Amino acid sequence: MTISPSRLDSVRAVAEAGSYASAARHMGVTQPNVSGQVRALEKQFGVRLFIRESGRLQPTSLCLKLCDLAERAAEAQNEAERLLLSRSSLREGKITIGLGNAMPGMALVSAFHRAYPSVTLEVETGSHQKIIRALMSHECDIGILPDVPKDPRFRREHLAPCEVIAIAPIDHPMAQAKEVSAAELAREPLIFRTSGSSTQRALERMFSRTQLTPQPFLTLDARDGLYEAVVNGLGIGFLWRASTSRTDGVARLPITEMRGLTTHETVFNLKENENPIIEAFFGIAQTYAKNTSIGLNNP
């Protein structure tokens, strides 16, 4: 049987006030409302909660135990509310951000931290698939990824345009080229990312449009591993142009067939999740996007 919170509130009020009338005045309701709640609870469980002595309602020992439990439940509820409020407070809250690429995500995280230094930040990194999954399961509050799907459940804010480029060892014959084609790349030993990667999905779409099906020499699940494999001369790899600030050991090569197919690095979250911290983060993202746009238009 379920106990109504309003009935427990009435019992506690009567126990403290000693009468239905005083309890009703304290609660801002009518006397019949209070007495009805108490009697209904007594009838529901077949118990006696008050006895009248010298014109005053005295709580029974059962009633005192019930009031103690109700008070602890109320304190727990208040503590839960304080916890939830603190989680979303710009003074002491916390936010978890999922990054697919180190950049420009880390630049945005840094800008947010400068603006709101009291908010605790947690950053999760991983593949496109992993970050989407973490956002949907509420393990992350906000995601920052390229090529975010147009899902009506998502709120989105584009940060900056991005495109997939090839990277080659600096001593590779292609390293001096200003641009390479899909056909040229298909003749080289290629290093791919696993299927959960947004880089790999964009690359596969590009090769499909050119009716090419190159087989990778090596497949890796992490960007850092791919980068090191290229630096060590194992083959040609691929990454989003602005996904890392590293430039050592590789030549960055635009791909002809990627021209005009630019997508965006995007901040996104579930629309159902709203709190002051998330709103503040999107505000920083909008400023970042505006400044990036100005920089692109005024090189």
C-alpha positions as CSV (number, residue, x, y, z in Angstrom):
1,M,0.0,0.0,0.0
2,T,1.2,3.5,-0.9
3,I,1.4,6.2,1.7
4,S,0.4,9.7,0.4
5,P,3.1,12.3,1.1
6,S,0.3,14.8,2.0
7,R,-1.0,12.4,4.7
8,L,2.4,12.1,6.2
9,D,2.8,15.9,6.2
10,S,-0.6,16.2,8.0
11,V,0.5,13.6,10.6
12,R,3.7,15.5,11.3
13,A,2.0,18.8,11.5
14,V,-0.6,17.5,14.0
15,A,2.1,15.9,16.1
16,E,4.0,19.2,16.3
17,A,0.9,21.4,16.8
18,G,-1.2,19.2,19.1
19,S,-4.5,19.9,17.3
20,Y,-6.0,19.7,13.9
21,A,-6.9,23.4,13.9
22,S,-3.3,24.6,14.7
23,A,-1.9,22.1,12.2
24,A,-4.3,23.4,9.5
25,R,-3.3,27.1,10.2
26,H,0.4,26.1,9.9
27,M,-0.2,24.3,6.6
28,G,-2.5,26.9,5.2
29,V,-5.3,24.5,4.6
30,T,-8.7,23.8,6.3
31,Q,-9.1,21.8,9.5
32,P,-11.3,19.1,7.8
33,N,-8.6,18.6,5.3
34,V,-6.0,17.8,8.0
35,S,-8.2,15.7,10.1
36,G,-9.4,13.8,7.0
37,Q,-5.8,13.0,5.9
38,V,-4.9,11.7,9.4
39,R,-8.1,9.6,9.8
40,A,-7.7,8.2,6.2
41,L,-4.2,7.0,7.0
42,E,-5.4,5.4,10.3
43,K,-8.2,3.7,8.4
44,Q,-5.9,2.6,5.6
45,F,-3.6,0.7,7.9
46,G,-5.9,0.0,10.8
47,V,-3.8,1.9,13.4
48,R,-4.1,4.6,16.0
49,L,-1.8,7.6,15.6
50,F,-3.1,10.1,18.2
51,I,-4.9,9.9,21.5
52,R,-6.6,12.9,23.1
53,E,-5.3,14.0,26.5
54,S,-6.4,17.2,28.4
55,G,-7.8,18.6,25.1
56,R,-4.6,18.0,23.2
57,L,-3.8,15.3,20.6
58,Q,-0.8,13.3,21.7
59,P,1.1,11.2,19.2
60,T,1.3,7.5,19.9
61,S,4.7,5.7,19.9
62,L,3.9,4.4,16.5
63,C,3.1,8.0,15.3
64,L,6.5,9.2,16.7
65,K,8.4,6.5,14.8
66,L,6.4,7.4,11.7
67,C,7.2,11.1,12.0
68,D,10.9,10.3,12.5
69,L,10.9,8.3,9.3
70,A,8.9,11.0,7.4
71,E,11.4,13.7,8.6
72,R,14.3,11.7,7.4
73,A,12.6,11.1,4.1
74,A,12.0,14.9,3.8
75,E,15.7,15.6,4.6
76,A,16.7,13.1,2.0
77,Q,14.5,14.7,-0.6
78,N,15.9,18.1,0.2
79,E,19.4,16.8,0.0
80,A,18.6,15.2,-3.4
81,E,17.3,18.6,-4.6
82,R,20.4,20.4,-3.4
83,L,22.5,17.8,-5.2
84,L,20.7,18.2,-8.4
85,L,20.8,22.0,-8.2
86,S,24.5,22.0,-7.4
87,R,25.1,19.7,-10.5
88,S,23.7,22.5,-12.7
89,S,25.1,25.5,-10.9
90,L,27.6,27.7,-12.6
91,R,29.3,28.2,-9.2
92,E,29.8,24.6,-8.3
93,G,28.3,22.4,-11.0
94,K,29.8,19.8,-13.3
95,I,29.7,18.9,-17.0
96,T,30.9,15.9,-19.0
97,I,32.0,16.6,-22.6
98,G,32.6,13.9,-25.2
99,L,35.3,14.7,-27.8
100,G,35.9,12.9,-31.0
101,N,38.8,15.1,-32.0
102,A,41.2,16.9,-29.8
103,M,40.7,20.1,-31.7
104,P,38.7,22.3,-31.9
105,G,37.0,20.6,-28.9
106,M,39.8,21.3,-26.4
107,A,40.0,24.9,-27.5
108,L,36.3,25.3,-26.7
109,V,36.7,23.5,-23.4
110,S,39.5,25.9,-22.5
111,A,37.4,28.9,-23.4
112,F,34.5,27.6,-21.2
113,H,36.9,27.0,-18.3
114,R,38.2,30.5,-18.5
115,A,34.7,31.9,-18.4
116,Y,33.3,29.6,-15.7
117,P,36.3,28.4,-13.6
118,S,34.1,27.0,-10.8
119,V,32.4,24.4,-13.0
120,T,34.1,21.0,-12.8
121,L,34.9,19.6,-16.3
122,E,35.2,15.9,-17.3
123,V,36.3,15.1,-20.8
124,E,35.6,11.7,-22.5
125,T,37.4,11.0,-25.8
126,G,36.6,8.3,-28.3
127,S,35.3,7.4,-31.7
128,H,32.3,9.1,-33.3
129,Q,30.2,6.1,-32.5
130,K,31.3,6.0,-28.8
131,I,30.5,9.7,-28.2
132,I,27.1,9.4,-29.8
133,R,26.3,6.4,-27.6
134,A,27.6,8.2,-24.5
135,L,25.4,11.2,-25.2
136,M,22.3,9.0,-25.8
137,S,22.9,7.1,-22.5
138,H,23.4,10.4,-20.6
139,E,27.0,9.5,-19.8
140,C,28.0,12.8,-21.5
141,D,26.1,16.1,-21.3
142,I,27.5,17.5,-24.5
143,G,29.3,16.1,-27.5
144,I,31.7,17.8,-30.0
145,L,32.1,15.8,-33.2
146,P,32.3,16.3,-37.0
147,D,29.5,15.1,-39.2
148,V,26.9,14.9,-36.5
149,P,23.7,13.2,-37.8
150,K,20.6,15.4,-38.3
151,D,18.7,13.8,-35.5
152,P,15.6,15.8,-34.3
153,R,16.5,14.9,-30.7
154,F,19.7,16.9,-31.0
155,R,20.3,20.6,-30.4
156,R,23.3,21.6,-32.6
157,E,25.7,24.5,-33.0
158,H,28.3,24.4,-35.8
159,L,31.7,25.4,-34.6
160,A,33.9,25.4,-37.7
161,P,34.1,23.8,-41.2
162,C,36.2,20.7,-41.4
163,E,37.3,18.3,-44.1
164,V,39.2,15.0,-44.3
165,I,42.8,15.2,-45.6
166,A,45.5,12.6,-46.3
167,I,48.7,12.5,-44.3
168,A,51.9,11.1,-45.6
169,P,55.4,10.6,-44.2
170,I,57.5,13.7,-44.9
171,D,59.9,11.6,-47.1
172,H,57.1,10.1,-49.2
173,P,57.0,10.9,-52.9
174,M,53.6,12.5,-52.4
175,A,54.7,14.8,-49.6
176,Q,55.5,17.7,-52.0
177,A,52.1,17.5,-53.8
178,K,49.7,20.4,-53.3
179,E,46.7,18.0,-53.7
180,V,46.2,14.3,-54.3
181,S,43.3,12.4,-56.0
182,A,41.4,9.4,-54.8
183,A,42.8,7.4,-57.6
184,E,46.4,8.2,-56.6
185,L,45.7,7.3,-53.0
186,A,44.1,4.0,-53.9
187,R,47.4,2.9,-55.4
188,E,49.2,3.5,-52.1
189,P,49.4,1.4,-48.9
190,L,46.6,3.0,-46.9
191,I,46.0,3.1,-43.1
192,F,42.3,3.2,-42.2
193,R,40.4,3.8,-39.0
194,T,37.8,1.4,-37.7
195,S,34.2,1.7,-38.8
196,G,33.1,3.7,-35.7
197,S,35.2,6.6,-36.8
198,S,33.7,9.7,-38.5
199,T,36.9,10.0,-40.5
200,Q,36.5,6.5,-41.9
201,R,32.8,7.1,-42.8
202,A,33.7,10.3,-44.7
203,L,36.5,8.5,-46.5
204,E,34.4,5.5,-47.5
205,R,31.7,7.9,-48.9
206,M,34.4,9.6,-50.9
207,F,35.8,6.4,-52.3
208,S,32.3,5.1,-53.1
209,R,31.5,8.3,-55.1
210,T,34.6,7.6,-57.2
211,Q,33.8,3.9,-57.5
212,L,37.0,2.9,-55.9
213,T,37.3,0.2,-53.2
214,P,40.9,0.3,-51.9
215,Q,41.8,-2.2,-49.3
216,P,43.7,-0.9,-46.2
217,F,47.2,-2.1,-45.5
218,L,46.5,-1.5,-41.8
219,T,43.4,-0.6,-39.7
220,L,43.7,1.2,-36.4
221,D,41.1,2.2,-33.8
222,A,42.9,5.4,-32.5
223,R,43.9,8.6,-34.2
224,D,47.2,8.8,-32.3
225,G,48.1,5.2,-33.4
226,L,47.4,6.1,-37.0
227,Y,49.4,9.3,-36.8
228,E,52.4,7.4,-35.4
229,A,52.1,4.7,-38.1
230,V,52.3,7.3,-40.8
231,V,55.3,9.1,-39.1
232,N,57.0,5.7,-39.1
233,G,56.5,5.2,-42.8
234,L,53.9,2.5,-42.8
235,G,51.5,4.2,-45.3
236,I,49.1,7.0,-46.0
237,G,46.6,7.9,-43.3
238,F,43.6,10.2,-43.0
239,L,42.3,12.7,-40.5
240,W,40.1,15.7,-40.1
241,R,42.1,18.8,-41.1
242,A,41.8,20.5,-37.7
243,S,41.5,17.4,-35.5
244,T,45.0,17.8,-34.0
245,S,47.6,20.6,-33.6
246,R,50.4,18.1,-34.4
247,T,52.4,18.8,-37.5
248,D,55.5,16.8,-36.9
249,G,56.7,14.0,-39.2
250,V,53.9,14.2,-41.8
251,A,52.8,16.1,-44.8
252,R,49.2,17.2,-44.9
253,L,47.6,16.7,-48.3
254,P,44.2,18.0,-49.5
255,I,42.2,15.4,-51.4
256,T,40.7,16.6,-54.8
257,E,37.4,14.7,-54.3
258,M,36.9,16.1,-50.9
259,R,36.8,19.7,-52.3
260,G,33.3,21.1,-51.8
261,L,32.3,18.4,-49.4
262,T,33.2,20.3,-46.2
263,T,31.2,19.3,-43.1
264,H,31.3,21.0,-39.7
265,E,32.7,20.3,-36.2
266,T,29.6,20.6,-34.1
267,V,28.6,21.0,-30.5
268,F,25.4,19.0,-29.8
269,N,23.3,17.6,-26.9
270,L,19.9,16.0,-26.3
271,K,17.3,18.7,-26.4
272,E,15.6,17.2,-23.4
273,N,18.7,18.0,-21.3
274,E,18.6,21.7,-20.3
275,N,20.4,23.4,-17.4
276,P,22.3,26.7,-16.9
277,I,25.7,25.0,-17.5
278,I,24.7,23.5,-20.8
279,E,23.2,26.9,-21.9
280,A,26.5,28.6,-20.9
281,F,28.5,26.1,-22.9
282,F,26.4,26.7,-26.0
283,G,26.8,30.4,-25.5
284,I,30.6,30.0,-25.5
285,A,30.3,27.7,-28.6
286,Q,28.3,30.5,-30.4
287,T,31.0,33.0,-29.6
288,Y,33.7,30.6,-30.7
289,A,31.9,29.9,-34.0
290,K,31.4,33.6,-34.7
291,N,35.1,34.3,-34.1
292,T,36.1,31.4,-36.2
293,S,33.9,32.6,-39.0
294,I,35.5,36.1,-38.9
295,G,38.9,34.5,-39.0
296,L,38.1,32.4,-42.0
297,N,36.6,35.4,-43.9
298,N,39.7,37.6,-43.0
299,P,42.7,35.4,-43.4
